[in-house]
Amino acid sequence: MQQPLFLKPVFKERIWGGTALATQFGYNIPTDQTGECWAISAHPNGPSIIEYGPFAGMSLDELWKKQPELFGHPKDEVFPLLTKILDANADLSVQVHPEDAYAKVHENGELGKTECWYILDCKEGADMIFGHNAKTKEELIQQINEGKWNELLRRVKIKPGDFFYVPSGTIHALCEGTLVLETQQSSDTTYRVYDYDRRDAEGNLRELHLDKAIDVTTVPHHETGVTPKVKKQDHATITTFVESEFFSVYKWAVDGKAAFSTNQHYLLVSVIKGDGTLLHAGERYPLKKGTHFILPVGFGEFQLDGNAEFIVSHT
């Protein structure tokens, strides 16, 4: 297989969504409350479709099962990663995700959800909720029950270009005015801790999942600061954000023509800024902001030409 797999995103309406996915990426979104672009997904709740080439019209989960050689004949039963873009036009609920073992038992075999965020854009002075101040489970339960959210929840300032690693068990929430690219395990399991007493379109308070949330929250909170490693080559700057058991995530900033290789991995690639061309085996593939694709195992050496930034991940 010597062609990239270009993917058609899936969009999700959310109570906190907005229109940034249209204004910043040019996507044809379903409504002005579109909160999520599932850009590279094989999850049953929103699988991506291959846009063109020999596998056009197939879903990514179908391709994973029927053409395992594209991914190096992996042992994973399901495609392990999910790439999203999130438009937090309003505050997201305060939430926490389980790890694999808990999710397998309590969520019908679903994967756990460790994730990470690259801040694409945010309003001036933006922050997010990241962690908590409870020293024990008992203190966590007491502060939740008493609604002492200002005492319990930690807030951190954010700016465009920041990167955060969010292991399962971490209480967190994106806040109003934030646009984020998220790389995560392929899971759709979220336990809500607090939702600002918001009501849905029918006037009902949204469901909380306090028992499970308390079960899975890491206490005390573990700091997971990221120290990016930067390397320059040709006309590219390669930033390594994280290399974990779940995924590795990089930013490639290209200014001109730069050479790359897939090595032993299949790569998930999202164009987050600018435009350019992918050059491979005599073929030219145009790229623009908002394009998402996978380079299969064995794709080999290729070049990126242009002025653009990419978020790249692999397992």
Stockholm file with secondary structure:
# STOCKHOLM 1.0

chainA/1-315         MQQPLFLKPVFKERIWGGTALATQFGYNIPTDQTGECWAISAHPNGPSIIEYGPFAGMSLDELWKKQPELFGHPKDEVFPLLTKILDANADLSVQVHPEDAYAKVHENGELGKTECWYILDCKEGADMIFGHNAKTKEELIQQINEGKWNELLRRVKIKPGDFFYVPSGTIHALCEGTLVLETQQSSDTTYRVYDYDRRDAEGNLRELHLDKAIDVTTVPHHETGVTPKVKKQDHATITTFVESEFFSVYKWAVDGKAAFSTNQHYLLVSVIKGDGTLLHAGERYPLKKGTHFILPVGFGEFQLDGNAEFIVSHT
#=GR chainA/1-315 SS CCSCEEEECEEEEEEEEESHHHHTTCCCCSSTTEEEEEEECCCTTSCCEECSSTTTTCBHHHHHHHCGGGGTSCSCSSCCEEEEEEEESSCCCEEECCCHHHHHHHTTTCCCCCEEEEEEEECTTCEEEEEECCSSHHHHHHHHHTTCHHHHEEEEECCTTCEEEECTTCCEECCSSEEEEEEEESCCCCEEEECTTCBCTTSCBCCCCHHHHHHHCCSSCCCCCCCCEEEEETTEEEEEEEECSSCEEEEEEEEEEEEEECTTSCEEEEEEEEEEEEEETTEEEEEETTCEEEECTTCCEEEEEEEEEEEEEEC
#=GC SS_cons         CCSCEEEECEEEEEEEEESHHHHTTCCCCSSTTEEEEEEECCCTTSCCEECSSTTTTCBHHHHHHHCGGGGTSCSCSSCCEEEEEEEESSCCCEEECCCHHHHHHHTTTCCCCCEEEEEEEECTTCEEEEEECCSSHHHHHHHHHTTCHHHHEEEEECCTTCEEEECTTCCEECCSSEEEEEEEESCCCCEEEECTTCBCTTSCBCCCCHHHHHHHCCSSCCCCCCCCEEEEETTEEEEEEEECSSCEEEEEEEEEEEEEECTTSCEEEEEEEEEEEEEETTEEEEEETTCEEEECTTCCEEEEEEEEEEEEEEC
//
